[in-house]
Amino acid sequence: MQSRPHAEGVFGVFRGFSFADIIAVFKTWNDKRITRAQLNMLSDRELDDIGLSRSDIEGVISRMS
């Protein structure tokens, strides 16, 4: 019987990734989070000025690498 099966399950997701890979994934996630928050703070008129609508925000986020 394993003493900490939950911890192994959580960290098992990262098995095979280097520390740099994990940092890159975190950085990408954080960049998307910040971009989403900043775009959501804009008014509809400001979004229109940059050629976006509110419904475009998730598409922009999903295309970020």
Biopython code that builds the backbone (N, CA, C, O; Angstrom):
import numpy as np
from Bio.PDB.StructureBuilder import StructureBuilder

atoms = [
    (1, "MET", "N", (0.839, -1.181, 0.000)),
    (1, "MET", "CA", (0.000, 0.000, 0.000)),
    (1, "MET", "C", (0.882, 1.243, 0.000)),
    (1, "MET", "O", (1.851, 1.324, 0.755)),
    (2, "GLN", "N", (0.549, 2.190, -0.833)),
    (2, "GLN", "CA", (1.314, 3.428, -0.911)),
    (2, "GLN", "C", (0.882, 4.374, 0.193)),
    (2, "GLN", "O", (-0.297, 4.454, 0.540)),
    (3, "SER", "N", (1.862, 5.094, 0.744)),
    (3, "SER", "CA", (1.523, 5.997, 1.836)),
    (3, "SER", "C", (0.912, 7.302, 1.339)),
    (3, "SER", "O", (0.131, 7.930, 2.053)),
    (4, "ARG", "N", (1.263, 7.721, 0.106)),
    (4, "ARG", "CA", (0.713, 8.965, -0.430)),
    (4, "ARG", "C", (0.292, 8.791, -1.896)),
    (4, "ARG", "O", (0.924, 9.349, -2.793)),
    (5, "PRO", "N", (-0.744, 8.038, -2.132)),
    (5, "PRO", "CA", (-1.139, 7.806, -3.527)),
    (5, "PRO", "C", (-1.639, 9.071, -4.221)),
    (5, "PRO", "O", (-1.438, 9.235, -5.424)),
    (6, "HIS", "N", (-2.283, 9.960, -3.478)),
    (6, "HIS", "CA", (-2.809, 11.184, -4.091)),
    (6, "HIS", "C", (-1.677, 12.059, -4.606)),
    (6, "HIS", "O", (-1.757, 12.577, -5.720)),
    (7, "ALA", "N", (-0.637, 12.229, -3.823)),
    (7, "ALA", "CA", (0.493, 13.070, -4.238)),
    (7, "ALA", "C", (1.149, 12.502, -5.490)),
    (7, "ALA", "O", (1.513, 13.253, -6.395)),
    (8, "GLU", "N", (1.301, 11.200, -5.549)),
    (8, "GLU", "CA", (1.901, 10.592, -6.735)),
    (8, "GLU", "C", (1.017, 10.792, -7.948)),
    (8, "GLU", "O", (1.518, 11.014, -9.051)),
    (9, "GLY", "N", (-0.282, 10.718, -7.764)),
    (9, "GLY", "CA", (-1.203, 10.929, -8.877)),
    (9, "GLY", "C", (-1.124, 12.337, -9.419)),
    (9, "GLY", "O", (-1.155, 12.541, -10.633)),
    (10, "VAL", "N", (-1.023, 13.298, -8.544)),
    (10, "VAL", "CA", (-0.938, 14.697, -8.960)),
    (10, "VAL", "C", (0.372, 14.962, -9.667)),
    (10, "VAL", "O", (0.382, 15.546, -10.750)),
    (11, "PHE", "N", (1.477, 14.543, -9.076)),
    (11, "PHE", "CA", (2.783, 14.832, -9.648)),
    (11, "PHE", "C", (3.145, 13.885, -10.782)),
    (11, "PHE", "O", (4.068, 14.163, -11.548)),
    (12, "GLY", "N", (2.436, 12.780, -10.899)),
    (12, "GLY", "CA", (2.676, 11.861, -11.995)),
    (12, "GLY", "C", (2.381, 12.483, -13.353)),
    (12, "GLY", "O", (2.918, 12.047, -14.371)),
    (13, "VAL", "N", (1.532, 13.494, -13.367)),
    (13, "VAL", "CA", (1.213, 14.205, -14.603)),
    (13, "VAL", "C", (2.467, 14.814, -15.205)),
    (13, "VAL", "O", (2.589, 14.898, -16.427)),
    (14, "PHE", "N", (3.409, 15.244, -14.355)),
    (14, "PHE", "CA", (4.613, 15.923, -14.808)),
    (14, "PHE", "C", (5.781, 14.972, -15.078)),
    (14, "PHE", "O", (6.865, 15.421, -15.450)),
    (15, "ARG", "N", (5.577, 13.694, -14.899)),
    (15, "ARG", "CA", (6.646, 12.731, -15.134)),
    (15, "ARG", "C", (7.061, 12.802, -16.600)),
    (15, "ARG", "O", (6.212, 12.784, -17.491)),
    (16, "GLY", "N", (8.354, 12.881, -16.847)),
    (16, "GLY", "CA", (8.861, 12.962, -18.208)),
    (16, "GLY", "C", (9.094, 14.380, -18.695)),
    (16, "GLY", "O", (9.638, 14.584, -19.780)),
    (17, "PHE", "N", (8.687, 15.363, -17.899)),
    (17, "PHE", "CA", (8.911, 16.757, -18.256)),
    (17, "PHE", "C", (10.101, 17.292, -17.479)),
    (17, "PHE", "O", (10.302, 16.937, -16.318)),
    (18, "SER", "N", (10.880, 18.133, -18.111)),
    (18, "SER", "CA", (11.983, 18.772, -17.398)),
    (18, "SER", "C", (11.433, 19.943, -16.589)),
    (18, "SER", "O", (10.301, 20.381, -16.798)),
    (19, "PHE", "N", (12.233, 20.432, -15.683)),
    (19, "PHE", "CA", (11.838, 21.588, -14.885)),
    (19, "PHE", "C", (11.548, 22.774, -15.799)),
    (19, "PHE", "O", (10.603, 23.525, -15.555)),
    (20, "ALA", "N", (12.344, 22.950, -16.843)),
    (20, "ALA", "CA", (12.138, 24.056, -17.792)),
    (20, "ALA", "C", (10.794, 23.918, -18.510)),
    (20, "ALA", "O", (10.124, 24.918, -18.767)),
    (21, "ASP", "N", (10.398, 22.688, -18.832)),
    (21, "ASP", "CA", (9.098, 22.457, -19.474)),
    (21, "ASP", "C", (7.957, 22.866, -18.554)),
    (21, "ASP", "O", (6.995, 23.501, -18.986)),
    (22, "ILE", "N", (8.072, 22.501, -17.291)),
    (22, "ILE", "CA", (7.031, 22.833, -16.317)),
    (22, "ILE", "C", (6.940, 24.341, -16.141)),
    (22, "ILE", "O", (5.840, 24.888, -16.066)),
    (23, "ILE", "N", (8.079, 25.017, -16.073)),
    (23, "ILE", "CA", (8.093, 26.477, -15.954)),
    (23, "ILE", "C", (7.456, 27.108, -17.189)),
    (23, "ILE", "O", (6.695, 28.067, -17.064)),
    (24, "ALA", "N", (7.754, 26.585, -18.378)),
    (24, "ALA", "CA", (7.185, 27.124, -19.618)),
    (24, "ALA", "C", (5.666, 26.971, -19.642)),
    (24, "ALA", "O", (4.957, 27.878, -20.076)),
    (25, "VAL", "N", (5.168, 25.830, -19.178)),
    (25, "VAL", "CA", (3.720, 25.611, -19.117)),
    (25, "VAL", "C", (3.085, 26.603, -18.154)),
    (25, "VAL", "O", (2.047, 27.190, -18.459)),
    (26, "PHE", "N", (3.700, 26.790, -17.000)),
    (26, "PHE", "CA", (3.178, 27.739, -16.023)),
    (26, "PHE", "C", (3.193, 29.157, -16.584)),
    (26, "PHE", "O", (2.225, 29.898, -16.409)),
    (27, "LYS", "N", (4.279, 29.547, -17.259)),
    (27, "LYS", "CA", (4.389, 30.894, -17.818)),
    (27, "LYS", "C", (3.313, 31.132, -18.875)),
    (27, "LYS", "O", (2.695, 32.197, -18.904)),
    (28, "THR", "N", (3.087, 30.153, -19.734)),
    (28, "THR", "CA", (2.048, 30.275, -20.757)),
    (28, "THR", "C", (0.678, 30.423, -20.109)),
    (28, "THR", "O", (-0.110, 31.280, -20.509)),
    (29, "TRP", "N", (0.390, 29.590, -19.106)),
    (29, "TRP", "CA", (-0.886, 29.676, -18.392)),
    (29, "TRP", "C", (-1.056, 31.059, -17.776)),
    (29, "TRP", "O", (-2.132, 31.651, -17.871)),
    (30, "ASN", "N", (0.000, 31.581, -17.144)),
    (30, "ASN", "CA", (-0.081, 32.880, -16.488)),
    (30, "ASN", "C", (-0.249, 34.008, -17.509)),
    (30, "ASN", "O", (-1.018, 34.939, -17.275)),
    (31, "ASP", "N", (0.456, 33.936, -18.629)),
    (31, "ASP", "CA", (0.302, 34.944, -19.684)),
    (31, "ASP", "C", (-1.133, 34.974, -20.202)),
    (31, "ASP", "O", (-1.695, 36.045, -20.429)),
    (32, "LYS", "N", (-1.724, 33.792, -20.388)),
    (32, "LYS", "CA", (-3.114, 33.719, -20.842)),
    (32, "LYS", "C", (-4.059, 34.301, -19.794)),
    (32, "LYS", "O", (-5.005, 35.012, -20.133)),
    (33, "ARG", "N", (-3.808, 34.006, -18.545)),
    (33, "ARG", "CA", (-4.646, 34.511, -17.455)),
    (33, "ARG", "C", (-4.613, 36.035, -17.419)),
    (33, "ARG", "O", (-5.655, 36.680, -17.296)),
    (34, "ILE", "N", (-3.418, 36.607, -17.527)),
    (34, "ILE", "CA", (-3.265, 38.060, -17.483)),
    (34, "ILE", "C", (-3.915, 38.708, -18.706)),
    (34, "ILE", "O", (-4.613, 39.714, -18.581)),
    (35, "THR", "N", (-3.687, 38.134, -19.883)),
    (35, "THR", "CA", (-4.272, 38.681, -21.110)),
    (35, "THR", "C", (-5.790, 38.653, -21.048)),
    (35, "THR", "O", (-6.448, 39.627, -21.414)),
    (36, "ARG", "N", (-6.353, 37.528, -20.580)),
    (36, "ARG", "CA", (-7.808, 37.414, -20.443)),
    (36, "ARG", "C", (-8.346, 38.492, -19.507)),
    (36, "ARG", "O", (-9.353, 39.132, -19.809)),
    (37, "ALA", "N", (-7.688, 38.692, -18.388)),
    (37, "ALA", "CA", (-8.133, 39.695, -17.416)),
    (37, "ALA", "C", (-8.062, 41.099, -18.008)),
    (37, "ALA", "O", (-8.980, 41.898, -17.822)),
    (38, "GLN", "N", (-6.975, 41.403, -18.722)),
    (38, "GLN", "CA", (-6.825, 42.735, -19.304)),
    (38, "GLN", "C", (-7.856, 42.984, -20.399)),
    (38, "GLN", "O", (-8.431, 44.071, -20.468)),
    (39, "LEU", "N", (-8.095, 41.998, -21.249)),
    (39, "LEU", "CA", (-9.099, 42.174, -22.297)),
    (39, "LEU", "C", (-10.500, 42.305, -21.708)),
    (39, "LEU", "O", (-11.311, 43.086, -22.206)),
    (40, "ASN", "N", (-10.788, 41.554, -20.661)),
    (40, "ASN", "CA", (-12.104, 41.647, -20.030)),
    (40, "ASN", "C", (-12.327, 42.987, -19.342)),
    (40, "ASN", "O", (-13.471, 43.383, -19.118)),
    (41, "MET", "N", (-11.246, 43.692, -19.002)),
    (41, "MET", "CA", (-11.380, 45.006, -18.368)),
    (41, "MET", "C", (-11.716, 46.099, -19.384)),
    (41, "MET", "O", (-12.196, 47.167, -19.002)),
    (42, "LEU", "N", (-11.471, 45.847, -20.670)),
    (42, "LEU", "CA", (-11.755, 46.847, -21.694)),
    (42, "LEU", "C", (-13.259, 46.955, -21.934)),
    (42, "LEU", "O", (-14.002, 45.984, -21.786)),
    (43, "SER", "N", (-13.687, 48.160, -22.306)),
    (43, "SER", "CA", (-15.096, 48.351, -22.662)),
    (43, "SER", "C", (-15.335, 47.775, -24.055)),
    (43, "SER", "O", (-14.387, 47.484, -24.784)),
    (44, "ASP", "N", (-16.599, 47.615, -24.417)),
    (44, "ASP", "CA", (-16.922, 47.113, -25.748)),
    (44, "ASP", "C", (-16.370, 48.046, -26.827)),
    (44, "ASP", "O", (-15.928, 47.582, -27.877)),
    (45, "ARG", "N", (-16.393, 49.334, -26.580)),
    (45, "ARG", "CA", (-15.862, 50.295, -27.552)),
    (45, "ARG", "C", (-14.344, 50.139, -27.698)),
    (45, "ARG", "O", (-13.816, 50.174, -28.809)),
    (46, "GLU", "N", (-13.653, 49.969, -26.579)),
    (46, "GLU", "CA", (-12.198, 49.780, -26.644)),
    (46, "GLU", "C", (-11.842, 48.489, -27.380)),
    (46, "GLU", "O", (-10.887, 48.454, -28.156)),
    (47, "LEU", "N", (-12.609, 47.437, -27.133)),
    (47, "LEU", "CA", (-12.384, 46.187, -27.860)),
    (47, "LEU", "C", (-12.618, 46.389, -29.355)),
    (47, "LEU", "O", (-11.855, 45.888, -30.181)),
    (48, "ASP", "N", (-13.680, 47.126, -29.699)),
    (48, "ASP", "CA", (-13.974, 47.406, -31.102)),
    (48, "ASP", "C", (-12.837, 48.194, -31.750)),
    (48, "ASP", "O", (-12.522, 47.982, -32.921)),
    (49, "ASP", "N", (-12.224, 49.098, -30.996)),
    (49, "ASP", "CA", (-11.101, 49.886, -31.519)),
    (49, "ASP", "C", (-9.920, 49.007, -31.931)),
    (49, "ASP", "O", (-9.177, 49.358, -32.847)),
    (50, "ILE", "N", (-9.746, 47.879, -31.267)),
    (50, "ILE", "CA", (-8.637, 46.980, -31.620)),
    (50, "ILE", "C", (-9.121, 45.789, -32.461)),
    (50, "ILE", "O", (-8.397, 44.812, -32.656)),
    (51, "GLY", "N", (-10.353, 45.896, -32.949)),
    (51, "GLY", "CA", (-10.876, 44.888, -33.867)),
    (51, "GLY", "C", (-11.378, 43.622, -33.215)),
    (51, "GLY", "O", (-11.415, 42.569, -33.852)),
    (52, "LEU", "N", (-11.768, 43.704, -31.954)),
    (52, "LEU", "CA", (-12.269, 42.527, -31.238)),
    (52, "LEU", "C", (-13.656, 42.788, -30.688)),
    (52, "LEU", "O", (-14.065, 43.936, -30.513)),
    (53, "SER", "N", (-14.364, 41.721, -30.420)),
    (53, "SER", "CA", (-15.603, 41.806, -29.655)),
    (53, "SER", "C", (-15.414, 40.933, -28.419)),
    (53, "SER", "O", (-14.453, 40.169, -28.329)),
    (54, "ARG", "N", (-16.323, 41.051, -27.488)),
    (54, "ARG", "CA", (-16.205, 40.285, -26.255)),
    (54, "ARG", "C", (-16.164, 38.778, -26.540)),
    (54, "ARG", "O", (-15.491, 38.022, -25.840)),
    (55, "SER", "N", (-16.884, 38.363, -27.565)),
    (55, "SER", "CA", (-16.907, 36.930, -27.903)),
    (55, "SER", "C", (-15.601, 36.449, -28.537)),
    (55, "SER", "O", (-15.383, 35.243, -28.651)),
    (56, "ASP", "N", (-14.736, 37.366, -28.949)),
    (56, "ASP", "CA", (-13.446, 36.995, -29.548)),
    (56, "ASP", "C", (-12.373, 36.692, -28.504)),
    (56, "ASP", "O", (-11.345, 36.100, -28.834)),
    (57, "ILE", "N", (-12.591, 37.083, -27.269)),
    (57, "ILE", "CA", (-11.534, 37.009, -26.258)),
    (57, "ILE", "C", (-11.018, 35.584, -26.078)),
    (57, "ILE", "O", (-9.806, 35.367, -26.092)),
    (58, "GLU", "N", (-11.898, 34.621, -25.911)),
    (58, "GLU", "CA", (-11.443, 33.239, -25.692)),
    (58, "GLU", "C", (-10.699, 32.700, -26.904)),
    (58, "GLU", "O", (-9.768, 31.908, -26.752)),
    (59, "GLY", "N", (-11.093, 33.114, -28.104)),
    (59, "GLY", "CA", (-10.374, 32.696, -29.306)),
    (59, "GLY", "C", (-8.957, 33.241, -29.338)),
    (59, "GLY", "O", (-8.020, 32.543, -29.726)),
    (60, "VAL", "N", (-8.809, 34.495, -28.925)),
    (60, "VAL", "CA", (-7.480, 35.107, -28.851)),
    (60, "VAL", "C", (-6.626, 34.343, -27.850)),
    (60, "VAL", "O", (-5.465, 34.038, -28.121)),
    (61, "ILE", "N", (-7.198, 34.038, -26.702)),
    (61, "ILE", "CA", (-6.472, 33.323, -25.648)),
    (61, "ILE", "C", (-6.060, 31.933, -26.134)),
    (61, "ILE", "O", (-4.934, 31.500, -25.888)),
    (62, "SER", "N", (-6.952, 31.241, -26.813)),
    (62, "SER", "CA", (-6.643, 29.870, -27.247)),
    (62, "SER", "C", (-5.549, 29.830, -28.311)),
    (62, "SER", "O", (-4.878, 28.808, -28.462)),
    (63, "ARG", "N", (-5.357, 30.921, -29.050)),
    (63, "ARG", "CA", (-4.305, 30.952, -30.072)),
    (63, "ARG", "C", (-2.946, 31.340, -29.507)),
    (63, "ARG", "O", (-1.943, 31.267, -30.217)),
    (64, "MET", "N", (-2.894, 31.748, -28.252)),
    (64, "MET", "CA", (-1.607, 32.081, -27.635)),
    (64, "MET", "C", (-0.832, 30.784, -27.415)),
    (64, "MET", "O", (-1.408, 29.771, -27.018)),
    (65, "SER", "N", (0.477, 30.821, -27.674)),
    (65, "SER", "CA", (1.263, 29.591, -27.482)),
    (65, "SER", "C", (1.915, 29.555, -26.130)),
    (65, "SER", "O", (2.611, 28.593, -25.806)),
]
sb = StructureBuilder()
sb.init_structure("model")
sb.init_model(0)
sb.init_chain("A")
sb.init_seg("    ")
for serial, (resi, resn, name, xyz) in enumerate(atoms, 1):
    if name == "N":
        sb.init_residue(resn, " ", resi, " ")
    sb.init_atom(name, np.array(xyz, "f"), 0.0, 1.0, " ", f" {name:<3s}", serial, name[0])
structure = sb.get_structure()
